[in-house]
């Protein structure tokens, strides 16, 4: 049984639905009840945004308590606006080009990149601003920002390269650790052309955890992204064709090779080969107690993290919105990019693969708050709908607000507010 909560009102429980894809009436009844409540003016006042911007919004990022909004302008590349979460305008700044977007924030510094949408690395530029005032702190052309580690940024020098995201044969990789506020170089490292580089990020903060180098001789070196110091060095008993990629995840290293489908998994502590994942995959990620999952065109599949043996698979869906312990929040977006081509949210128990709490007509937004997934439901044929928090343990949805929404809005929860873009911008206070 699913529960739709209207803010602070008494939860409403729909009747128990028949099995399989039969929860569409739940969404219809929920939205009908919401509309009736609004029209009648009864019940508590819920759902009023702290503030909204009606149109011309391309992107929004919550950066250290400041909402940085990218605005469209018909006669130019647009502008950036910084607002408090309650809507007070702090500053504005013209965009350098229609490919410039906010990338990240760390230690009160907002980083803009002009790389996205550009094919040539010569167009890559990193610009650092004071997130509170908008003042430009520094600018570095020909650089890609890899990530942040507290008050440090890790950059890759791509000056003179044709494709910034590809590794050109015979070219070294030059990495720079810089102070986020001043841009001063704190450390630098040139990685030989024969080595591969990868980065490990925190699941919670998305900050950089380590900078990893895998040499042609199968030696892994891990560096502290804040200082550049080598924190670990491991040798692996690898053999076979050349390595094309690797990643360190959850105490293991995954290696892919030329002409060899699948992934080899080694123990990070001993360097020994543990098992091979034979199917073609973009990578395996921890997804619960003793489980790793892979997501691709053939759906969502889980393996035993210790042995690599297949645990379960779901072939019709390949959208994983988030995780809470051993529960995956998954489903479809109802777009051509979604295997199922339908909007739906449900819970997967990663220990067994069992599916529960299916809600048709709702989509997940890849953002969570307090273990609950931010979900949205758009009125049929309208760019208007509701947003709420989906509990993967019970299937209940606590509706937070109603506003202009696109069919697949981008919604993010953080710093005590929830904001959504896709048809303008709306911001609500989180419970």
C-alpha positions, 0 to 999 in steps of 0.5 A: 500500500502506498501513502501520499502525504499532503504536506502536514495533512493526514496521510491519504492511503489509496485502496490496495491495487491489483498486481503488476502495472496497476498503480496508475490509478494511485497517481491519478487519484493523488493528483486529483485530490491535490487539485481539489484541495487547492481549489477548495482552499481547505487544509494546511497551506503547503506547496507555496514556493519560497520563490520562482522564476517563470522562464528563461532558466537554463540551469541552477546550482546550489553552491554553498547556500547560494543558488546560482542560476543560468539565464537565457537571453534571446540576443546573447549567451545569457547571464548568471544570477546568484540568489539566496534560497529565499529569492533575494538577488545577490549579483549578476554576471554575463556568460562568456559564451553559450557553453559556459556553465557552473561546474562545482563549488568548494570552500565558497568558490564557484567554478565555471567551465566553458568546456561543455558543448565545445569540441576543441580543448583550446576552448576549455577555460576554468573561471573561479568566482566568489560564490557570495559576491560574484567577484572573479578570483582567477581564470585559467584557459586550456584547463579542465577542472577534474574535481574538488577536495576541500579548499583545493581543485584538481585541474588537467592541462589540456592546452593544445589538445584536440579532444579534451576528454580523449587520451591522445596517443603518446601524450603525457597527462599534466595534473595540477592541484591549485588553491580554489580561492587564489588559483596558486599551484599547490602541487603538479604531476606529469603522468607518462603517456604509458600510464592511465589516470582515474579519479575516485569520488565520494558518494556522499559529497561528490568530492575527490577522494583520490587521484589514481595512476596505473602504470604499464607495469601494473603498479597503482599509485594513489595520490591525495588530491589536496596535496599530491602526495602518494598515499598508497602504492600497489603492484598487481599480478596482471597479464594479457593485453594492454589495459584500456581503463581502470577504476578503484571502487570499494577496496578493489580495482577494476581493469578492462583490456583491449579486445577482452569484453568484461572487467577483471576485479583485483583485491586492492590490499593483496593485488590478487585477481578475485574474479572476472565479469564476462559481460561488456560493461561500463563499470560496476558500482557498490549497490548494497551489502555484498552487491555490485551493480552494472547498469546499461542497455540490457537493464540493471544487473547485480553480482556477488561482490566477493565472487562475481556470480550473478545475483539478479537482473532486471532487463526492462529498466536502466534508470537508477535514481539513488540508493538507501542502504540495501535499497535501490530506487529505480524505474524509468523516465518515460523518454526515448532514453529509458528502456521501458519508455514509461515514467515509473519509480519503484524499490529494488531490494539489492539482496534479492532483486525483489521489486516493491512499491511501484508508482506509475506516472512518477519519475525520480530525479537523482536527488535524495533528502534524508534517505527519501528520493525526490520525485515528480508527477506532471499533470497529463498534457501540462507543464505543471505538477507536484514534487515530493519525497519517496520513501523506499521503505514504505512506498509513501510520497510526501508531497512538498509543492506544486508548480510549473514543471517539465515532463522530466524536471531537474530537482535537487535537495540541499541546504534545507531547500529543494529546487526544480528546473525544467519550466522556469525555477521553483524553490521550496523549503525542505521539511 
